[in-house]
């Protein structure tokens, strides 16, 4: 069991585990901004109740000082929680930090209650009980990101009241107060689990809906909308690693973009029907996923076009991947719904990001994708069933970047000037 949540995701949702856990922890920090300030106000009330005892030397004074520091530390932690994400990208360390701070606050508060018990006459004890019950009833909702965090802070604090009621039963109540307090703690935990379960289900449903929006309904592959979101996060990481790496350019890790277009695919639909066309597209999707490595991505770009993103590939990878795709596609036998078979060729265009090793930040990934797209059209213009790529040439890198950044670059002129080369 993961401590962030006692619930596990269904097999089909397990790809979203980290996203859901991150959302739960982020919600935990966000919801507790007001409650941690209320805790500070509660400490002011506690000081008024125990002012004389807290001023006198002894354990109660030390516990009170430690409790105040713990409360201030929680305020800083909660309000700076968003700034922890870049340093702690996984949700578990941030959750452990929050839960540890919450548990420390609960333990110290429980210690103060027990240490102050000899100095509390019944009226003040019941007033303190009402405040603590209200405080942790509010926390039952605000700490719904994880019942573990809630239990870690609630059980020591309210448990100290139950123990205090057992050690010094309020007049006329006997041990009934302790029994009632234990029952109330169980009710709070049950409520916390229910609130958390509702939040968990909502987050999982949200991820399912987003997943549907980012997948092609026929092939199950990611779509172009997913590419936009993925590359917005991936390209800064690639550029950071590229600029920090002082090794040979050929050994630096890049992203290969390979566009695959099925040749004359309209004939399949016209001659065999759309069901046959769908069957071929499904088989192409499976074939491409078998060709690439496990971390690489295969997307349906639209119609009969597919896109392969080979992540963390070296600089010589694009033409090698393109050749493998072209050969295996040409050698594959596609089976149609009626049992008929056919062969299907493809045209392939490719490029690599970062494009120029001497100016890695010169072209954005969208511009590099345009180069792959231009390569694909070049391969189709030359008769289809072939592959072509655009790679950096031996010419001036600044001139190459300037030419390719233009809205309508003159590829033949750039090729003649050695700014680019056809792979």
C-alpha positions in Angstrom: 0.0 0.0 0.0 1.2 3.5 -0.8 1.0 5.8 2.2 -0.4 8.6 0.0 -3.6 6.7 -0.5 -4.9 3.3 0.7 -6.6 2.7 -2.7 -5.0 1.2 -5.7 -5.7 2.0 -9.3 -7.3 -0.5 -11.7 -4.8 -2.1 -14.1 -6.0 0.1 -16.9 -5.3 3.2 -14.8 -1.9 2.4 -13.4 -0.1 4.5 -16.0 -1.7 7.5 -14.1 -0.4 6.4 -10.7 2.2 9.1 -10.4 -0.1 11.8 -11.8 -2.9 10.9 -9.3 -0.4 10.8 -6.3 1.1 14.1 -7.3 -2.4 15.6 -7.5 -3.3 14.3 -4.1 -0.2 15.7 -2.5 -0.6 19.0 -4.3 -4.2 19.2 -3.0 -3.0 18.4 0.5 -0.7 21.4 0.5 -3.2 23.7 -1.1 -6.1 22.8 1.2 -4.1 23.4 4.4 -3.1 27.0 3.8 -6.0 28.4 5.9 -6.0 25.6 8.5 -2.4 26.1 9.5 -3.2 29.7 10.2 -6.1 28.7 12.3 -3.7 26.4 14.2 -1.7 29.5 15.0 -4.8 31.3 16.3 -5.6 28.2 18.4 -2.1 28.4 20.0 -3.0 31.9 21.0 -6.1 30.6 22.7 -4.0 27.8 24.4 -1.6 30.4 25.7 -4.4 32.4 27.3 -5.7 29.2 29.0 -2.2 28.1 30.2 -0.5 31.5 30.5 0.7 31.0 34.0 1.9 27.4 33.5 3.6 28.2 30.2 5.5 31.1 31.9 6.8 28.9 34.7 10.0 26.8 34.1 9.4 23.1 33.4 8.4 20.6 30.8 5.2 22.4 29.8 7.1 25.5 28.9 9.5 23.5 26.7 6.7 21.6 25.0 4.8 24.9 24.4 7.8 26.5 22.8 8.4 23.4 20.6 4.7 23.4 19.6 4.8 27.1 18.6 7.9 26.4 16.4 6.2 23.3 14.9 3.2 25.4 14.0 5.3 28.1 12.4 7.3 25.5 10.5 4.0 24.0 9.1 2.9 27.5 7.9 6.2 27.9 6.0 6.1 24.4 4.6 2.5 24.6 3.4 2.9 28.0 1.8 6.1 27.1 0.1 4.9 23.7 -1.0 4.7 24.6 -4.7 8.4 25.6 -4.6 9.3 22.1 -3.4 8.1 20.4 -6.6 11.1 21.2 -8.8 13.5 19.9 -6.2 11.3 16.9 -5.2 9.7 15.8 -8.4 8.3 12.6 -7.0 5.3 13.1 -4.7 6.4 10.7 -1.9 9.2 12.9 -0.4 6.8 15.9 -0.3 4.1 13.8 1.2 6.6 12.4 3.9 7.6 16.0 4.7 4.0 17.1 5.1 3.0 14.1 7.2 6.1 14.3 9.4 5.4 17.9 10.2 1.7 17.1 10.9 2.6 14.2 13.1 5.1 16.3 15.0 2.5 19.0 15.6 0.0 16.4 16.8 2.4 14.7 19.2 3.6 18.0 20.7 0.0 19.2 21.1 -0.9 15.9 22.8 2.1 16.3 25.1 1.0 19.8 26.1 -2.5 18.6 26.9 -1.2 15.8 29.1 1.4 18.1 30.8 -1.2 20.8 31.5 -3.8 18.3 32.8 -3.0 18.9 36.5 -3.5 22.7 36.0 -6.8 22.5 34.1 -10.0 22.7 36.1 -13.1 21.0 34.5 -14.5 24.1 32.8 -11.2 24.9 31.0 -10.7 21.2 30.2 -14.1 21.0 28.4 -13.4 24.3 26.6 -10.1 23.0 25.4 -11.8 19.8 24.3 -14.4 21.7 22.2 -11.6 23.7 20.5 -9.6 20.6 19.7 -12.6 18.7 18.4 -13.5 21.7 16.1 -9.9 22.0 15.0 -9.6 18.4 13.9 -13.1 18.3 12.5 -12.0 21.0 10.1 -8.8 19.1 9.4 -10.9 16.0 8.5 -11.8 17.9 5.3 -8.7 19.9 4.6 -6.4 16.9 5.0 -8.4 14.6 2.7 -5.4 14.3 0.4 -4.4 11.3 2.6 -6.0 9.7 5.7 -2.4 8.8 6.8 -1.5 12.4 7.3 -4.7 13.1 9.0 -4.4 10.1 11.4 -0.8 11.0 12.1 -1.8 14.4 13.5 -5.3 13.7 14.8 -4.7 10.5 16.8 -2.0 11.9 19.1 -3.9 15.2 19.8 -7.4 13.8 20.4 -5.9 10.6 21.9 -4.3 12.7 24.6 -7.8 14.0 25.5 -9.1 10.5 25.7 -6.2 9.5 28.0 -6.7 12.7 30.0 -10.4 11.8 30.5 -9.3 8.4 31.7 -6.7 9.7 34.1 -8.9 12.6 35.4 -12.5 11.8 34.5 -14.7 15.0 34.3 -17.1 15.3 37.1 -20.4 13.4 36.6 -19.0 11.7 33.4 -16.6 9.1 34.6 -15.0 7.1 31.8 -17.8 8.0 29.4 -15.8 11.0 28.2 -12.9 8.8 27.1 -15.2 6.3 25.4 -17.0 9.1 23.6 -13.7 10.6 22.5 -12.4 7.3 21.1 -15.7 6.8 19.3 -15.5 10.3 17.8 -11.9 9.6 16.7 -13.1 6.5 14.8 -15.9 8.5 13.2 -13.4 11.2 12.1 -11.2 8.6 10.5 -14.1 6.9 8.7 -15.2 10.4 7.4 -11.6 11.1 6.3 -11.5 7.8 4.3 -14.9 8.7 2.7 -13.8 12.2 1.7 -10.5 10.9 0.4 -12.2 8.1 -1.6 -14.4 10.7 -3.3 -11.4 12.9 -4.1 -9.5 9.8 -5.4 -12.3 8.7 -7.6 -12.7 12.3 -9.0 -9.0 12.4 -9.9 -9.0 9.0 -11.6 -12.1 9.9 -13.6 -10.4 13.2 -14.7 -7.4 11.3 -15.9 -9.6 8.8 -17.8 -11.3 11.7 -19.6 -8.0 13.4 -20.3 -6.7 10.1 -21.6 -9.6 9.8 -24.0 -8.9 13.3 -25.3 -5.3 12.5 -25.9 -5.7 9.1 -27.6 -6.8 8.2 -31.1 -10.1 6.2 -30.7 -9.3 3.7 -33.5 -5.7 2.7 -32.8 -5.4 3.7 -29.1 -2.2 5.6 -29.9 -1.5 9.1 -28.6 -2.7 11.9 -30.8 -1.3 15.3 -31.9 -2.8 17.0 -28.9 -0.7 14.8 -26.6 2.4 15.6 -28.6 1.9 19.3 -27.9 1.7 18.7 -24.1 4.5 16.1 -24.1 7.0 18.3 -26.0 6.3 21.3 -23.9 7.7 19.4 -20.9 10.3 17.3 -22.7 12.1 19.8 -24.9 13.4 22.0 -21.9 14.7 18.8 -20.3 16.5 17.8 -23.5 18.0 21.2 -24.0 19.2 21.4 -20.3 20.9 18.0 -20.6 22.3 18.9 -24.1 23.8 22.3 -22.9 25.2 20.7 -19.7 26.9 17.8 -21.6 30.4 18.6 -22.7 30.9 15.3 -24.6 31.0 14.6 -28.3 27.9 15.9 -30.1 27.3 12.5 -31.7 27.0 11.0 -28.2 24.5 13.5 -26.8 21.0 12.3 -26.4 18.4 13.8 -28.8 14.8 13.2 -30.0 14.4 11.6 -33.4 11.2 12.6 -35.2 10.1 10.1 -37.9 6.9 10.7 -39.9 5.4 7.7 -41.7 2.8 8.0 -44.4 1.1 5.0 -46.0 1.4 5.2 -49.8 -1.9 5.4 -51.8 -3.9 4.4 -48.7 -7.1 5.7 -50.3 -7.1 2.7 -52.6 -7.4 0.4 -49.7 -10.6 2.1 -48.6 -11.9 2.4 -52.1 -11.2 -1.2 -53.2 -11.8 -3.1 -49.9 -14.0 -0.8 -47.8 -13.4 1.3 -44.7 -13.4 -1.7 -42.4 -10.4 -3.0 -44.3 -8.7 0.4 -44.0 -9.3 0.5 -40.3 -7.8 -3.1 -40.0 -4.7 -2.0 -41.8 -4.3 1.1 -39.6 -4.6 -1.0 -36.5 -2.0 -3.4 -37.8 0.3 -0.5 -38.7 0.0 0.8 -35.2 1.0 -2.6 -33.7 3.8 -3.0 -36.1 5.3 0.4 -35.3 5.1 -0.2 -31.6 7.0 -3.5 -32.1 9.7 -1.8 -34.1 10.5 1.0 -31.6 12.0 0.7 -28.2 9.8 0.5 -25.1 10.4 4.2 -24.0 9.7 5.5 -27.5 6.4 7.0 -28.5 4.2 6.1 -31.5 1.4 8.6 -32.3 -1.3 8.7 -35.0 -0.8 12.1 -36.6 -4.0 11.9 -38.6 -5.5 9.9 -41.4 -2.8 7.5 -42.6 0.1 9.4 -41.1 2.0 8.2 -38.0 4.7 9.8 -35.9 7.5 8.1 -34.0 9.4 9.9 -31.3 12.6 8.1 -30.5 13.6 9.5 -27.1 17.1 9.7 -25.8 18.5 8.6 -29.2 21.9 9.4 -30.6 22.5 11.7 -33.6 22.9 8.9 -36.1 19.6 7.2 -35.1 17.0 8.9 -37.3 18.0 7.3 -40.7 18.6 3.9 -39.0 15.1 4.0 -37.5 13.6 5.2 -40.8 15.2 2.4 -42.7 14.0 -0.2 -40.2 10.4 1.1 -40.4 10.5 1.3 -44.2 11.8 -2.3 -44.6 9.5 -3.9 -42.1 6.5 -2.1 -43.4 7.2 -3.3 -47.0 7.8 -6.9 -45.8 4.7 -7.1 -43.7 1.5 -8.9 -44.8 -1.7 -7.2 -43.8 -4.7 -9.3 -43.2 -8.1 -7.9 -44.0 -11.4 -8.7 -42.2 -12.5 -11.1 -45.0 -9.3 -13.1 -44.9 -7.7 -11.3 -47.8 -4.1 -10.1 -47.6 -2.3 -7.2 -49.1 1.1 -5.4 -49.0 1.4 -1.8 -48.0 4.4 0.5 -48.6 5.1 3.8 -46.9 7.1 7.0 -47.3 9.2 8.2 -44.4 10.5 11.7 -43.5 12.7 12.4 -40.5 14.7 15.0 -38.6 16.3 15.4 -35.2 15.9 17.7 -32.2 18.0 19.6 -31.3 18.7 20.2 -34.9 22.1 21.8 -35.1 24.8 20.5 -32.6 26.4 23.9 -32.5 23.2 25.8 -31.9 20.9 23.4 -30.0 18.5 26.1 -28.9 18.3 27.6 -32.4 15.2 25.7 -33.6 12.1 24.8 -31.6 10.7 21.3 -31.8 7.8 22.6 -34.0 10.4 23.9 -36.6 12.2 20.6 -36.5 8.9 18.8 -37.0 8.3 21.0 -40.1 11.7 19.7 -41.4 10.5 16.1 -40.9 7.2 17.0 -42.7 9.1 18.7 -45.5 11.3 15.5 -45.8 8.2 13.3 -46.0 6.7 15.4 -48.8 10.0 15.3 -50.6 10.0 11.5 -50.4 6.4 11.4 -51.8 7.3 13.8 -54.6 10.0 11.5 -55.7 7.6 8.6 -56.3 6.7 7.4 -52.8 7.9 4.1 -51.1 11.1 5.8 -50.1 12.6 7.7 -47.2 14.3 11.1 -46.8 15.5 13.3 -44.0 16.8 16.8 -43.4 19.9 17.0 -41.2 22.3 19.9 -40.5 25.0 20.5 -43.2 28.6 21.5 -42.9 27.8 25.2 -43.6 27.6 28.1 -41.2 25.3 27.1 -38.3 24.1 30.6 -37.8 23.2 31.0 -41.4 21.5 27.6 -41.3 19.4 28.5 -38.3 18.5 31.9 -39.8 17.4 30.2 -43.0 15.3 27.5 -41.3 13.6 30.0 -38.9 12.2 31.9 -41.9 8.4 31.4 -42.4 9.0 30.0 -45.9 12.6 28.6 -46.0 14.1 28.0 -49.4 15.2 24.3 -48.9 16.9 23.9 -52.3 18.9 27.1 -51.7 19.8 26.0 -48.2 20.8 22.6 -49.5 23.0 24.1 -52.3 24.7 26.3 -49.7 25.5 23.4 -47.5 23.3 24.6 -44.7 21.3 21.4 -44.7 21.8 18.0 -46.2 19.4 15.3 -47.3 19.8 12.1 -45.3 
